[in-house]
Amino acid sequence: MISIQIDKFDQIGIVVRDIEKAAKLYRELFNFKGQINIVEQDATVLYKGKEATFKMLKIMQHFGGKQFEIVEVLEATGPNLYSEFLKEGKEGLHHLGIYTKEADKLIEQFKNKFNIDVIQVGKLGKLTFSYLDTIDYLGYYVEILEF
């Protein structure tokens, strides 16, 4: 019997149309301490097996022991999970992220137990991020971040 035991999640991923507006709202709502830095980042990913690149604005802020990742897509050369989420008229909670050193093991468990596959994968430096296609089951994606 395959068992998945996730003890914690590390990141709350939020996708928005206007990061400046979101920064103001989240600063007031969660009383973020210190300056909120908005950085621009480029990413290349494989989404459903097809390469896509996109440019985004991003906030990485810690609160209550969790990392908040707030993303606004500026432009994209192909489909990706963030743009597709927005095209569906959604905004807000997009994913929960789990940092691990054994991504393959966790991904395999999701595949074997629930028939859930990776829908998007990419790299940033030494970090590999894999999104599991859990939206129909959970209402959001699960992101496995291997460092």
GIVENFEN-V388647 format. One record per backbone hydrogen bond with DSSP energy under -0.5 kcal/mol. NH is the residue of the N-H (numbers start at 1). CO is the residue of the C=O. E is the energy in kcal/mol with one decimal. If there is no record, write none. Layout:
# GIVENFEN-V388647
((NH	CO	E) (NH	CO	E))
This chain:
# GIVENFEN-V388647
((5	3	-0.6) (6	4	-0.6) (7	5	-0.7) (10	97	-3.0) (11	97	-1.9) (12	67	-2.9) (13	11	-0.5) (13	95	-3.5) (14	12	-0.5) (14	69	-3.3) (15	92	-2.5) (16	71	-3.0) (22	18	-2.2) (23	19	-2.8) (24	20	-1.8) (25	21	-2.2) (26	22	-3.1) (27	23	-2.3) (28	24	-1.9) (29	25	-2.8) (30	26	-2.6) (31	27	-1.0) (32	27	-0.6) (37	35	-0.7) (38	36	-0.5) (39	37	-0.6) (39	58	-2.7) (41	56	-2.8) (43	54	-2.3) (45	52	-2.9) (46	121	-2.7) (47	45	-0.6) (47	50	-3.1) (48	46	-0.6) (48	119	-2.9) (50	47	-1.9) (52	45	-2.4) (54	43	-2.3) (55	75	-2.7) (56	41	-2.9) (57	72	-2.9) (58	39	-2.6) (59	70	-2.3) (60	37	-0.5) (61	59	-0.5) (61	68	-2.4) (63	66	-2.6) (66	63	-1.9) (67	10	-2.8) (68	61	-4.2) (68	66	-0.6) (69	12	-2.7) (69	67	-0.6) (70	59	-2.4) (70	68	-0.6) (71	14	-2.7) (72	57	-2.4) (74	55	-3.0) (75	55	-1.5) (77	53	-3.1) (78	53	-0.6) (84	80	-2.5) (85	81	-1.9) (86	82	-2.0) (87	83	-2.6) (88	84	-1.5) (89	86	-2.1) (90	85	-1.8) (92	15	-2.8) (94	13	-3.4) (95	13	-1.6) (96	141	-2.0) (97	11	-2.5) (98	143	-2.8) (100	145	-2.7) (106	102	-1.6) (107	103	-3.0) (108	104	-2.5) (109	105	-1.9) (110	106	-2.0) (111	107	-2.1) (112	108	-2.9) (113	109	-2.6) (114	110	-2.0) (115	111	-1.5) (116	110	-1.5) (117	115	-0.5) (119	131	-3.0) (120	131	-1.2) (121	46	-1.8) (122	129	-2.1) (123	44	-0.7) (124	127	-2.8) (127	124	-2.1) (128	146	-2.4) (129	122	-2.5) (130	144	-2.6) (131	120	-3.3) (132	130	-0.5) (132	142	-3.3) (133	117	-2.7) (134	132	-2.3) (137	134	-0.9) (138	134	-3.2) (139	134	-0.6) (139	135	-1.7) (141	94	-2.9) (142	132	-0.9) (143	96	-2.8) (143	141	-0.5) (144	130	-3.4) (144	142	-0.5) (145	98	-3.0) (145	143	-0.6) (146	128	-3.0) (146	144	-0.6) (147	100	-1.5) (147	145	-0.5))
